[in-house]
């Protein structure tokens, strides 16, 4: 008897950083790699990419809030249960701090607290924010929790300076997701 291989479900949390403009291409790459993509768009993430763009590329509904009256499902639990990997990209300093504090005040942080799937965090921010001791302390704590980090790269940042803080290359992120699925 043959068994069909399950298509992995990747939940992507899109946060409010300028690097969010790269996430539609990440979605396209993951779909081309035969993955089912579900996206959680934070309030600030929606300032950088539209729900329509994300929905069109993922071919799935975009989740934006915990209390959508049109839904009967408890999204933070169903998304958490369905995920094979949860990816936060771009992860802002604020999101990293909220995750380190165990906050569950929005859909994305609630999904992460409720999932048993691997969590991958892909930071992108100004170099000074990335290197700040508070951010580094939060990253270290999340690593102790077992979260995987795809560290930011060096290069020209949106603020016009050159330094560490750029979102890792999409090829690197895709490769690391595939490694977590093995």
Protein Blocks (a to p, Z undefined) as FASTA:
>chain_A
ZZddddddddddddddfklmmmmmmmmmmmmnopacdddddfklmmmpcfklmmmmnopa
cdfbfklfkbcbdfklmmmmmpmbdcdddddfklmmmmmnopafbfklmmmmmpcbdcdd
dddddfklmmpmklmmmmmmmmmnopacddddedddfkopacehiacdfklmmmmmmmmm
ZZ
